[in-house]
């Protein structure tokens, strides 16, 4: 049997720096073993033995046969790994026969000999040729076969006895390479188009081959052969089997090695994305179904959801800023949430606290983190001036994902799928992930309002998602341990030693839009609306800002609630709230889009309309359920929300609706004295004013829904 070792001593030859050298002397010194080399010109070179054996510049030149890395064939583990159980058993039996021929024992050892071993025909005193002939007669094979087994065993061991398997050809279908290349070209051209039939691809390939190479130059395969070829090419470029969207994703994969950002601590990367939910929500004004869009922020290291915002129809830049702000100041936890789902007010995990019972307050729905880098896509709301200016002010870097590359935000995309499969599909109004999975009329089952649906998602995320182990949350030192996002947060704190928390609660105002206006004797005018209040500078005072407006001052405006604006005095650095002069007539938050629509509506009905009359007429129109256009319904839905987009310090602390309240709305709570009647939900979709009044008398929620806002 050949050996992998080579003798190193006087006379051993090496290849050193491309030249052939020979060892002429070896010596042991205080610095280590050294050798003296002599090249073909008689020059001597003294080196350390370590340099000669382990340097990339030197390689031994063996003088006898032995295994080498560039030998033909595969290594033993690869050869034996391709065998099934039956084939492996045959190889082991064959190896026993060979060892019996060579040594007289099936195991190859005298100490492990069987009772009848060694047999007389296989005794070592018998010539080798006689032993091979006896084994051939015993097994019923030729002597040549036994000789081939012995030679293979002596050279490769058990792997030399395995049956030889020829590698499968690149393609089992014999077709001219020019026809194959043209077929792949046609398939690639249909990547961004609708799915074609195999017959059309074959016909286009044949026509292109004739036009490119000429008639009869390239042999055309038969129809059956072409179909088999397309089946093989489907593995290289999917076109017929998967969905067209999936085929485009596969075609868009990078050709080189995959790479990604690797977070090392909580708060290093914050992933943000929006998606259209696969469930219908309820319009609280028209009592009809509406589609909702969910925006979330996820800490990449821990997979913790730090911000959630549910909006009707589509997402605005202020909604994205609200999700980002929730990372600074998380929402309070629900009143009836489980203890394991609630984070302490300061965000430190409970296992780190010495006195758990000493923590006061209702707790938070997620841990507070200040992100260092924001990973977003190229949506308009994520590259808007509003969000980029906020990130610049907060010192947050923006890392844009590649175009149409969902894998750059893989964890948050996986959260959307987990949310759909773990929660949304069991809710009424679920419509499925695509049009092929939709029921007959899922919109008729829509029950939850937007704020209720957001409360359900928020509680499910805190109670289930944050506490369930994830297969991707692992510690390289403990590969078998699977951690939940909450446990991963504790692991990140122990690993990094710190987290970054917001330094000032008044940073909430900086998430709003900035408007530059001059100060007049009556106050400030923004969008033909006049605001006044304490804290405004005197009209004659010169502004210290280099504003785009002459002598302009900065004011922070919330487009979802224009009844108030906010101003920071540059001298004492304190924030002040300025109120719109017609805010008392609104009796609820009013968006800028709604006021614009109200002015247009009043101008079409009155000769001399004003904002007070426009707002009153708009509220009356919505209270009667006459909003029918898409833009009008979107404005009404934003007004119907029970919480503001950004929780400002002056506003009252808000507690989200918990799941027990949702069960109460569904009539599943045993403590409810008078459960809702099914007819009430059916009548809710009627636009008749009398039906709405009857419904309001039966259910107090509809009667004071707008007043509670």
C-alpha positions as CSV (number, residue, x, y, z in Angstrom):
1,X,0.0,0.0,0.0
2,X,1.3,3.4,-0.9
3,X,2.0,6.0,1.8
4,X,1.4,9.7,1.9
5,X,4.6,10.3,3.8
6,X,7.9,11.3,2.2
7,X,11.3,10.9,3.9
8,X,13.1,14.1,4.7
9,X,16.8,13.8,5.1
10,X,20.1,14.0,3.3
11,X,19.4,13.3,-0.3
12,X,15.8,14.4,-0.3
13,X,15.0,16.7,-3.2
14,X,12.7,19.8,-3.0
15,X,11.4,22.5,-5.3
16,X,12.3,25.8,-3.8
17,X,11.5,29.1,-5.5
18,X,11.1,27.2,-8.8
19,X,14.5,25.5,-8.6
20,X,15.4,21.9,-7.8
21,X,17.5,21.6,-4.6
22,X,18.8,18.7,-2.6
23,X,19.4,18.4,1.2
24,X,23.1,17.9,1.8
25,X,23.2,18.4,5.6
26,X,20.9,18.7,8.6
27,X,21.8,20.2,11.9
28,X,20.2,20.9,15.3
29,X,20.9,24.4,16.6
30,X,19.6,26.6,19.5
31,X,17.3,28.4,17.0
32,X,15.8,25.0,15.8
33,X,16.5,22.4,13.2
34,X,18.2,23.7,10.1
35,X,19.1,22.2,6.7
36,X,21.7,23.0,4.0
37,X,20.5,22.9,0.4
38,X,22.4,22.6,-2.8
39,X,21.1,23.6,-6.1
40,X,22.1,22.3,-9.6
41,X,24.9,24.9,-9.9
42,X,26.5,23.8,-6.6
43,X,25.4,26.9,-4.6
44,X,24.6,26.2,-0.9
45,X,21.6,27.7,0.9
46,X,20.9,27.4,4.7
47,X,17.3,27.4,5.8
48,X,15.3,26.4,8.8
49,X,13.5,23.1,8.6
50,X,10.2,24.9,9.4
51,X,10.7,27.2,6.4
52,X,11.4,24.2,4.2
53,X,8.3,22.2,5.3
54,X,5.6,24.8,5.7
55,X,6.5,27.7,3.4
56,X,4.5,28.1,0.2
57,X,7.8,28.6,-1.7
58,X,9.0,25.0,-1.0
59,X,7.5,21.6,-2.0
60,X,8.9,18.1,-1.6
61,X,9.7,16.0,-4.7
62,X,8.9,12.4,-3.7
63,X,11.0,9.7,-5.2
64,X,8.4,6.9,-4.9
65,X,4.7,6.3,-5.6
66,X,2.0,7.7,-3.3
67,X,-1.2,9.6,-3.1
68,X,-1.2,13.2,-4.4
69,X,-3.8,15.9,-4.4
70,X,-3.9,16.0,-8.2
71,X,-4.5,12.3,-8.6
72,X,-7.4,11.3,-10.9
73,X,-10.5,10.1,-9.2
74,X,-12.4,11.1,-6.0
75,X,-11.4,10.8,-2.4
76,X,-12.7,7.8,-0.4
77,X,-15.4,9.7,1.5
78,X,-16.9,11.0,-1.8
79,X,-16.8,7.5,-3.4
80,X,-18.4,5.8,-0.4
81,X,-20.8,8.6,0.2
82,X,-22.5,7.9,-3.2
83,X,-23.4,4.3,-2.2
84,X,-26.7,3.3,-0.8
85,X,-27.0,0.8,2.2
86,X,-27.1,-2.3,0.0
87,X,-24.1,-1.2,-2.0
88,X,-22.1,-0.4,1.1
89,X,-22.8,-3.8,2.6
90,X,-21.5,-5.5,-0.6
91,X,-18.3,-3.4,-0.4
92,X,-17.8,-4.5,3.2
93,X,-18.3,-8.1,2.3
94,X,-15.9,-7.8,-0.7
95,X,-13.3,-6.2,1.6
96,X,-13.6,-9.2,4.0
97,X,-12.9,-11.6,1.2
98,X,-9.9,-9.6,0.0
99,X,-8.5,-9.5,3.6
100,X,-9.0,-13.2,3.8
101,X,-7.0,-13.7,0.6
102,X,-4.2,-11.5,1.9
103,X,-4.0,-12.5,5.6
104,X,-6.2,-15.6,6.0
105,X,-8.6,-13.7,8.2
106,X,-11.8,-11.8,7.3
107,X,-11.0,-9.0,9.7
108,X,-7.3,-9.0,8.7
109,X,-6.2,-9.6,12.3
110,X,-5.2,-12.8,14.1
111,X,-6.7,-11.5,17.4
112,X,-10.1,-11.1,15.9
113,X,-10.1,-14.4,14.1
114,X,-13.3,-16.6,13.8
115,X,-13.5,-20.2,15.0
116,X,-12.8,-21.7,11.5
117,X,-10.0,-19.3,10.6
118,X,-7.6,-19.5,9.0
119,X,-9.0,-21.9,6.4
120,X,-6.5,-24.3,4.8
121,X,-7.0,-22.8,1.3
122,X,-6.1,-19.3,2.6
123,X,-3.2,-20.0,4.9
124,X,-0.3,-17.7,4.4
125,X,1.9,-20.7,3.6
126,X,-0.2,-21.3,0.4
127,X,1.0,-19.3,-2.6
128,X,-0.9,-16.1,-3.4
129,X,-2.0,-17.3,-6.8
130,X,-3.6,-20.5,-5.2
131,X,-5.4,-18.4,-2.7
132,X,-6.8,-16.1,-5.4
133,X,-7.9,-19.1,-7.4
134,X,-9.6,-20.6,-4.3
135,X,-11.5,-17.4,-3.6
136,X,-12.6,-17.1,-7.2
137,X,-14.0,-20.7,-7.0
138,X,-15.7,-19.9,-3.7
139,X,-17.4,-16.8,-5.0
140,X,-18.1,-18.1,-8.5
141,X,-16.1,-15.3,-10.3
142,X,-13.0,-15.3,-12.4
143,X,-9.5,-15.1,-11.0
144,X,-9.0,-11.8,-12.9
145,X,-11.8,-10.3,-10.8
146,X,-10.1,-11.3,-7.6
147,X,-6.9,-9.8,-8.8
148,X,-8.6,-6.5,-9.6
149,X,-10.2,-6.5,-6.2
150,X,-6.9,-7.1,-4.5
151,X,-5.1,-4.4,-6.5
152,X,-7.9,-1.8,-5.8
153,X,-7.9,-2.7,-2.1
154,X,-4.1,-2.3,-1.8
155,X,-4.2,1.1,-3.5
156,X,-7.4,2.7,-2.2
157,X,-8.7,0.5,0.6
158,X,-12.5,-0.1,0.7
159,X,-13.0,2.8,-1.8
160,X,-11.2,0.7,-4.4
161,X,-13.8,-2.0,-4.1
162,X,-16.8,0.3,-4.8
163,X,-18.6,-0.1,-8.1
164,X,-17.4,2.4,-10.6
165,X,-20.1,5.0,-11.5
166,X,-19.6,7.1,-14.5
167,X,-20.4,10.8,-14.0
168,X,-23.7,11.9,-15.6
169,X,-23.3,13.9,-18.7
170,X,-24.1,17.6,-18.8
171,X,-27.2,16.8,-20.8
172,X,-28.8,13.5,-21.4
173,X,-30.4,14.9,-24.6
174,X,-28.1,14.9,-27.7
175,X,-28.8,18.2,-29.3
176,X,-26.5,20.6,-31.2
177,X,-25.0,23.2,-28.9
178,X,-26.0,26.0,-31.2
179,X,-29.6,25.0,-30.9
180,X,-29.3,24.8,-27.1
181,X,-27.7,28.2,-26.8
182,X,-30.5,29.7,-28.9
183,X,-33.2,28.1,-26.8
184,X,-31.6,29.5,-23.6
185,X,-31.5,32.9,-25.3
186,X,-35.2,32.8,-26.1
187,X,-36.0,31.7,-22.6
188,X,-34.1,34.6,-21.1
189,X,-35.9,37.1,-23.2
190,X,-39.2,36.0,-21.6
191,X,-38.0,36.6,-18.1
192,X,-39.9,39.9,-17.7
193,X,-42.8,38.9,-20.0
194,X,-45.8,36.7,-19.4
195,X,-45.2,33.0,-19.3
196,X,-45.0,31.4,-22.8
197,X,-45.8,27.8,-23.7
198,X,-43.1,25.3,-24.5
199,X,-44.4,25.0,-28.0
200,X,-43.9,28.7,-28.7
201,X,-40.3,28.7,-27.3
202,X,-39.5,25.7,-29.5
203,X,-40.9,27.3,-32.7
204,X,-39.1,30.6,-32.0
205,X,-35.9,28.8,-31.4
206,X,-36.2,26.9,-34.7
207,X,-37.0,30.0,-36.6
208,X,-34.1,31.9,-35.1
209,X,-31.6,29.1,-35.7
210,X,-32.6,29.0,-39.4
211,X,-32.4,32.7,-39.7
212,X,-29.0,32.9,-38.0
213,X,-27.2,29.8,-39.4
214,X,-29.1,29.0,-42.5
215,X,-31.5,26.2,-43.6
216,X,-30.2,22.7,-42.8
217,X,-27.0,23.8,-41.2
218,X,-28.0,23.1,-37.6
219,X,-30.0,19.8,-37.2
220,X,-33.4,20.4,-35.7
221,X,-34.4,18.1,-32.8
222,X,-37.7,16.3,-32.9
223,X,-40.7,17.7,-30.8
224,X,-40.2,15.1,-28.1
225,X,-36.5,15.7,-27.9
226,X,-37.0,19.5,-27.7
227,X,-39.5,19.1,-24.9
228,X,-37.0,17.0,-22.9
229,X,-34.3,19.6,-23.5
230,X,-36.5,22.4,-22.2
231,X,-37.1,20.3,-19.1
232,X,-33.4,20.2,-18.5
233,X,-32.9,23.9,-19.3
234,X,-35.7,24.7,-16.8
235,X,-33.1,23.9,-14.0
236,X,-30.8,26.5,-15.4
237,X,-33.3,29.2,-16.2
238,X,-36.8,28.6,-14.7
239,X,-39.6,29.7,-17.0
240,X,-42.5,27.3,-17.1
241,X,-42.8,25.7,-13.6
242,X,-42.7,28.5,-11.1
243,X,-44.6,31.8,-11.0
244,X,-43.4,34.6,-13.2
245,X,-42.6,36.7,-10.1
246,X,-40.5,33.9,-8.7
247,X,-38.8,33.4,-12.0
248,X,-37.8,37.1,-12.1
249,X,-36.4,36.9,-8.6
250,X,-34.3,33.9,-9.6
251,X,-33.1,35.6,-12.8
252,X,-32.1,38.7,-10.8
253,X,-29.8,36.8,-8.4
254,X,-26.2,38.1,-8.4
255,X,-23.7,36.0,-10.2
256,X,-21.0,36.4,-7.7
257,X,-20.8,35.4,-4.0
258,X,-23.6,36.5,-1.8
259,X,-22.8,39.1,0.9
260,X,-24.7,40.9,3.6
261,X,-24.4,43.3,6.5
262,X,-23.6,41.5,9.7
263,X,-24.9,43.3,12.9
264,X,-22.9,42.9,16.0
265,X,-25.1,44.6,18.6
266,X,-28.7,45.8,19.2
267,X,-29.4,49.1,17.4
268,X,-26.7,48.9,14.8
269,X,-29.1,48.4,11.9
270,X,-32.8,49.1,11.7
271,X,-34.7,47.6,8.8
272,X,-37.8,49.4,7.7
273,X,-40.4,48.4,5.1
274,X,-44.1,48.6,4.3
275,X,-46.5,46.0,2.9
276,X,-50.1,45.6,1.9
277,X,-51.8,43.4,4.5
278,X,-53.7,40.3,3.4
279,X,-56.7,41.2,5.4
280,X,-59.5,43.7,5.1
281,X,-60.1,46.3,7.8
282,X,-63.3,48.2,8.6
283,X,-64.1,51.8,7.7
284,X,-65.5,53.4,10.9
285,X,-67.4,56.1,9.0
286,X,-68.9,54.3,6.0
287,X,-68.8,50.9,7.7
288,X,-67.3,49.3,4.7
289,X,-64.1,47.3,4.2
290,X,-60.9,49.0,3.3
291,X,-57.3,47.8,2.5
292,X,-54.6,48.6,5.0
293,X,-50.8,49.0,4.7
294,X,-48.4,48.1,7.5
295,X,-45.1,49.8,8.1
296,X,-42.7,48.3,10.7
297,X,-39.2,48.8,12.0
298,X,-37.0,45.8,13.0
299,X,-33.7,45.7,14.8
300,X,-31.6,43.4,12.6
301,X,-29.5,41.9,15.4
302,X,-32.4,40.9,17.7
303,X,-35.3,40.7,15.2
304,X,-37.3,42.8,17.7
305,X,-40.1,44.9,16.1
306,X,-39.4,48.5,17.4
307,X,-42.2,50.3,15.5
308,X,-45.6,49.5,14.0
309,X,-47.9,51.8,12.0
310,X,-51.1,50.7,10.2
311,X,-52.4,53.2,7.7
312,X,-55.4,53.1,5.3
313,X,-54.7,52.8,1.5
314,X,-51.1,53.9,1.5
315,X,-48.2,55.1,3.7
316,X,-47.1,58.7,4.0
317,X,-43.7,60.1,5.0
318,X,-45.1,61.1,8.4
319,X,-46.1,57.5,9.0
320,X,-42.6,56.3,8.4
321,X,-41.2,58.9,10.7
322,X,-43.7,57.7,13.3
323,X,-42.4,54.2,13.0
324,X,-38.8,55.5,13.4
325,X,-39.9,57.6,16.4
326,X,-41.3,54.5,18.1
327,X,-37.8,53.2,18.3
328,X,-36.9,56.3,20.4
329,X,-40.1,56.2,22.5
330,X,-42.0,52.9,22.2
331,X,-45.7,52.7,22.7
332,X,-47.0,51.7,26.1
333,X,-48.0,48.1,26.6
334,X,-51.7,47.1,26.7
335,X,-53.5,46.9,30.0
336,X,-54.2,43.2,29.9
337,X,-51.0,42.0,28.2
338,X,-49.1,39.0,29.6
339,X,-46.2,39.8,31.8
340,X,-43.6,38.2,29.5
341,X,-44.7,40.4,26.6
342,X,-44.1,43.7,28.5
343,X,-40.8,45.5,28.5
344,X,-39.8,47.7,31.5
345,X,-40.0,51.5,31.0
346,X,-36.3,51.8,30.5
347,X,-36.1,48.8,28.1
348,X,-33.7,46.7,30.2
349,X,-34.7,43.0,30.1
350,X,-36.2,41.7,33.3
351,X,-33.5,39.1,33.7
352,X,-31.0,41.9,34.1
353,X,-32.9,43.7,36.8
354,X,-32.1,42.9,40.4
355,X,-35.5,44.0,41.7
356,X,-38.1,43.1,39.2
357,X,-41.0,44.1,41.3
358,X,-39.4,47.5,41.8
359,X,-40.1,48.5,38.2
360,X,-43.0,50.9,38.1
361,X,-45.3,51.9,35.3
362,X,-47.3,49.9,32.8
363,X,-44.3,49.0,30.7
364,X,-43.5,49.2,27.0
365,X,-44.5,47.2,23.9
366,X,-40.9,47.1,22.6
367,X,-37.4,48.0,23.7
368,X,-36.2,51.6,23.1
369,X,-33.3,51.8,20.7
370,X,-31.6,54.6,18.9
371,X,-30.6,53.1,15.5
372,X,-27.2,53.8,14.0
373,X,-28.0,52.9,10.4
374,X,-31.4,52.7,8.6
375,X,-31.8,50.1,5.9
376,X,-34.7,51.0,3.5
377,X,-35.7,50.5,0.0
378,X,-36.2,53.2,-2.7
379,X,-39.9,53.9,-2.0
380,X,-40.9,57.6,-2.2
381,X,-41.7,57.7,1.5
382,X,-38.3,56.3,2.5
383,X,-36.3,58.7,0.3
384,X,-38.4,61.7,1.1
385,X,-36.8,64.9,2.3
386,X,-38.8,64.7,5.5
387,X,-37.3,61.3,6.5
388,X,-33.7,62.1,5.3
389,X,-33.7,65.4,7.2
390,X,-34.8,63.6,10.4
391,X,-32.1,61.0,10.0
392,X,-29.5,63.7,9.3
393,X,-30.5,65.5,12.5
394,X,-30.5,62.4,14.6
395,X,-27.2,61.2,13.3
396,X,-28.7,58.1,11.6
397,X,-27.1,56.8,8.4
398,X,-29.3,55.6,5.6
399,X,-28.2,52.4,3.8
400,X,-30.5,52.0,0.7
401,X,-31.2,48.4,-0.5
402,X,-30.6,47.4,-4.0
403,X,-33.4,47.9,-6.5
404,X,-35.9,45.1,-6.6
405,X,-33.8,43.0,-4.2
406,X,-36.0,41.8,-1.4
407,X,-33.2,39.7,0.2
408,X,-31.4,42.8,1.3
409,X,-34.2,43.2,3.9
410,X,-34.8,39.4,4.3
411,X,-35.6,39.4,8.1
412,X,-38.4,42.0,7.8
413,X,-39.8,40.2,4.7
414,X,-39.9,37.0,6.8
415,X,-41.7,38.8,9.6
416,X,-44.5,39.8,7.1
417,X,-44.9,36.1,6.1
418,X,-44.9,35.0,9.8
419,X,-47.5,37.6,10.5
420,X,-49.7,36.4,7.7
421,X,-49.4,32.7,8.5
422,X,-49.5,33.1,12.3
423,X,-52.1,35.8,12.8
424,X,-53.8,37.3,9.7
425,X,-55.1,34.1,8.2
426,X,-57.2,33.3,11.3
427,X,-58.8,36.8,11.4
428,X,-62.1,37.6,9.7
429,X,-61.6,39.4,6.4
430,X,-58.4,37.4,5.4
431,X,-58.1,37.5,1.6
432,X,-55.0,35.3,1.0
433,X,-51.5,36.2,-0.3
434,X,-52.6,36.4,-4.0
435,X,-55.7,36.5,-6.2
436,X,-55.5,32.7,-6.7
437,X,-55.8,32.2,-2.9
438,X,-58.7,34.6,-2.3
439,X,-62.1,33.4,-1.1
440,X,-65.4,34.3,-2.6
441,X,-66.1,37.5,-0.7
442,X,-63.6,38.1,2.1
443,X,-64.5,41.8,2.3
444,X,-67.9,40.9,3.7
445,X,-66.2,39.4,6.7
446,X,-64.1,42.4,7.6
447,X,-64.8,43.3,11.2
448,X,-61.9,45.0,12.9
449,X,-61.3,48.7,12.7
450,X,-57.9,50.0,11.7
451,X,-56.9,50.9,15.3
452,X,-58.2,47.5,16.6
453,X,-56.3,45.6,13.9
454,X,-53.1,47.5,14.8
455,X,-53.6,46.7,18.5
456,X,-54.0,43.0,17.6
457,X,-50.8,43.0,15.5
458,X,-48.9,44.9,18.2
459,X,-50.0,42.5,21.0
460,X,-49.3,39.4,18.8
461,X,-45.8,40.7,18.1
462,X,-45.1,41.3,21.7
463,X,-46.6,38.2,23.2
464,X,-45.9,35.6,20.4
465,X,-43.3,36.8,18.0
466,X,-40.8,38.3,20.5
467,X,-41.0,35.2,22.7
468,X,-40.8,32.5,20.1
469,X,-37.4,31.0,19.2
470,X,-36.2,31.8,15.7
471,X,-34.0,29.4,13.7
472,X,-31.9,32.4,12.5
473,X,-31.1,33.7,16.0
474,X,-28.1,31.7,17.0
475,X,-24.8,32.2,18.9
476,X,-21.8,30.9,16.9
477,X,-20.4,29.5,20.2
478,X,-23.6,27.6,20.9
479,X,-24.9,26.5,17.4
480,X,-27.6,24.2,18.8
481,X,-29.3,27.0,20.9
482,X,-32.2,28.8,19.3
483,X,-33.1,32.2,20.9
484,X,-36.2,34.4,20.7
485,X,-35.9,38.1,19.9
486,X,-36.3,39.0,23.6
487,X,-33.5,36.6,24.6
488,X,-31.4,37.8,21.7
489,X,-31.8,41.3,23.1
490,X,-30.4,40.1,26.4
491,X,-27.6,38.4,24.6
492,X,-26.8,41.6,22.7
493,X,-26.7,43.6,25.9
494,X,-24.3,41.0,27.5
495,X,-22.1,41.0,24.4
496,X,-22.0,44.8,23.7
497,X,-22.3,45.9,27.3
498,X,-24.6,48.8,26.5
499,X,-27.6,50.1,24.4
500,X,-28.2,53.5,23.1
501,X,-31.3,55.2,24.4
502,X,-32.9,58.5,23.5
503,X,-31.4,61.5,25.3
504,X,-34.3,63.9,25.1
505,X,-38.1,63.3,25.0
506,X,-38.6,66.6,23.1
507,X,-36.9,65.1,20.1
508,X,-40.4,64.1,19.0
509,X,-41.0,67.5,17.6
510,X,-38.1,67.1,15.2
511,X,-39.9,64.2,13.5
512,X,-42.5,66.7,12.2
513,X,-42.4,68.7,9.0
514,X,-40.8,72.2,9.2
515,X,-42.5,75.2,7.7
516,X,-40.8,78.7,7.5
517,X,-43.2,81.6,8.2
518,X,-43.0,85.1,9.4
519,X,-44.6,86.3,12.6
520,X,-47.4,88.9,12.3
521,X,-49.4,90.8,14.8
522,X,-52.2,88.2,14.6
523,X,-49.9,85.2,14.8
524,X,-48.6,82.8,12.2
525,X,-50.3,81.9,8.9
526,X,-49.7,78.5,7.3
527,X,-51.8,77.3,4.4
528,X,-54.3,80.2,4.9
529,X,-54.7,79.1,8.6
530,X,-53.8,81.4,11.4
531,X,-52.2,80.1,14.6
532,X,-51.5,81.9,17.8
533,X,-50.5,81.1,21.4
534,X,-47.9,81.9,24.1
535,X,-44.2,81.8,23.3
536,X,-44.3,83.6,19.9
537,X,-41.7,86.3,19.4
538,X,-42.7,89.9,18.9
539,X,-43.5,90.8,15.2
540,X,-40.6,93.3,15.1
541,X,-37.9,91.0,16.3
542,X,-35.4,89.9,13.7
543,X,-35.2,86.2,13.1
544,X,-31.7,84.7,13.8
545,X,-32.2,82.0,11.1
546,X,-31.0,82.2,7.5
547,X,-34.4,81.0,6.3
548,X,-35.7,80.7,2.7
549,X,-38.3,83.3,3.8
550,X,-37.2,86.8,4.7
551,X,-37.3,87.1,8.5
552,X,-38.8,83.6,8.7
553,X,-39.2,81.4,11.8
554,X,-39.3,77.5,11.8
555,X,-42.6,75.9,12.9
556,X,-43.2,72.1,13.2
557,X,-46.4,70.9,11.5
558,X,-48.1,67.5,11.7
559,X,-50.0,67.0,8.4
560,X,-52.4,64.6,10.1
561,X,-53.4,67.2,12.7
562,X,-53.3,70.8,11.6
563,X,-55.3,72.1,14.5
564,X,-51.9,72.7,16.3
565,X,-48.4,73.6,15.3
566,X,-45.2,73.7,17.5
567,X,-42.6,76.4,17.9
568,X,-39.3,76.4,19.8
569,X,-38.1,79.6,21.3
570,X,-34.4,80.0,20.2
571,X,-33.6,82.0,23.4
572,X,-34.9,79.7,26.1
573,X,-34.9,76.6,23.9
574,X,-38.4,75.5,25.0
575,X,-41.3,74.2,22.8
576,X,-44.6,76.0,22.7
577,X,-48.0,74.8,21.2
578,X,-49.9,77.2,18.9
579,X,-53.5,76.6,18.2
580,X,-55.5,77.2,15.0
581,X,-58.2,79.8,15.4
582,X,-60.9,77.4,14.1
583,X,-59.7,74.4,16.0
584,X,-62.7,74.5,18.5
585,X,-65.1,73.9,15.6
586,X,-63.3,70.8,14.4
587,X,-63.7,68.9,17.7
588,X,-61.2,66.3,16.5
589,X,-57.8,66.1,14.7
590,X,-58.1,67.4,11.1
591,X,-55.6,66.6,8.4
592,X,-54.4,69.0,5.7
593,X,-55.9,67.0,2.9
594,X,-59.2,67.0,4.6
595,X,-59.2,70.8,5.0
596,X,-58.3,71.2,1.3
597,X,-61.2,69.0,0.4
598,X,-63.5,70.9,2.8
599,X,-62.7,74.2,1.2
600,X,-63.4,72.8,-2.3
601,X,-66.7,71.4,-1.1
602,X,-67.7,74.7,0.6
603,X,-66.8,76.7,-2.4
604,X,-69.1,74.7,-4.6
605,X,-72.1,75.3,-2.2
606,X,-71.6,78.7,-0.7
607,X,-70.8,82.1,-2.2
608,X,-68.6,83.3,0.6
609,X,-67.3,80.3,2.5
610,X,-64.8,80.3,5.3
611,X,-62.8,77.6,7.1
612,X,-65.3,77.4,10.0
613,X,-68.1,76.8,7.6
614,X,-66.0,74.4,5.5
615,X,-65.0,72.2,8.4
616,X,-68.5,72.1,9.8
617,X,-70.0,71.1,6.5
618,X,-67.3,68.4,6.0
619,X,-67.9,66.9,9.4
620,X,-71.6,66.8,8.7
621,X,-71.1,65.1,5.4
622,X,-68.9,62.4,7.0
623,X,-71.2,61.9,9.9
624,X,-74.0,61.2,7.4
625,X,-71.8,58.6,5.7
626,X,-71.8,60.3,2.3
627,X,-68.1,60.0,1.7
628,X,-67.8,58.0,-1.5
629,X,-64.6,59.0,-3.4
630,X,-61.3,57.2,-2.7
631,X,-59.5,60.4,-1.6
632,X,-62.4,61.4,0.7
633,X,-62.5,57.9,2.3
634,X,-58.8,58.0,2.9
635,X,-59.0,61.4,4.7
636,X,-61.9,60.1,6.7
637,X,-60.0,57.0,7.7
638,X,-57.0,59.0,8.9
639,X,-59.4,61.2,11.0
640,X,-60.9,58.0,12.5
641,X,-57.7,56.8,14.1
642,X,-57.6,56.8,17.9
643,X,-53.9,57.6,18.1
644,X,-51.7,60.2,16.6
645,X,-48.9,59.4,14.2
646,X,-46.2,60.7,16.6
647,X,-46.8,60.7,20.3
648,X,-45.8,64.3,21.3
649,X,-44.8,65.1,24.9
650,X,-47.8,67.4,25.5
651,X,-50.4,64.8,24.5
652,X,-51.9,62.4,27.0
653,X,-50.2,59.0,27.3
654,X,-51.9,56.6,25.0
655,X,-52.6,52.9,25.7
656,X,-53.4,50.7,22.8
657,X,-56.5,48.5,22.7
658,X,-55.7,45.0,24.0
659,X,-56.9,41.7,22.7
660,X,-59.5,41.1,25.4
661,X,-61.3,44.2,24.0
662,X,-61.1,42.8,20.6
663,X,-62.7,39.6,21.9
664,X,-65.4,41.7,23.5
665,X,-66.1,43.3,20.1
666,X,-66.3,39.8,18.6
667,X,-68.8,38.7,21.3
668,X,-66.4,36.0,22.6
669,X,-65.9,37.4,26.1
670,X,-67.9,35.5,28.7
671,X,-68.2,38.6,30.9
672,X,-70.2,40.6,28.3
673,X,-73.8,40.9,29.4
674,X,-75.3,41.7,26.0
675,X,-73.3,40.3,23.1
676,X,-73.7,41.9,19.7
677,X,-76.3,40.6,17.3
678,X,-75.2,39.5,13.9
679,X,-77.8,41.7,12.4
680,X,-76.0,44.8,13.7
681,X,-73.0,44.1,11.6
682,X,-75.1,43.5,8.5
683,X,-77.0,46.7,9.0
684,X,-73.7,48.6,9.5
685,X,-73.0,48.6,5.8
686,X,-76.2,50.5,5.0
687,X,-75.7,54.2,4.1
688,X,-79.2,55.1,5.4
689,X,-79.1,57.6,8.1
690,X,-81.9,55.9,10.1
691,X,-80.0,52.6,10.2
692,X,-76.9,54.4,11.4
693,X,-78.8,56.0,14.2
694,X,-80.3,52.7,15.2
695,X,-76.9,51.1,15.2
696,X,-75.5,53.9,17.3
697,X,-78.2,53.3,19.9
698,X,-77.4,49.6,20.1
699,X,-73.6,50.1,20.3
700,X,-72.2,53.0,22.2
701,X,-68.9,52.7,20.3
702,X,-70.4,54.1,17.1
703,X,-72.2,56.8,18.9
704,X,-69.1,58.4,20.4
705,X,-66.4,57.2,18.1
706,X,-65.6,60.6,16.8
707,X,-65.9,62.3,20.2
708,X,-63.4,60.0,21.7
709,X,-60.9,61.0,19.1
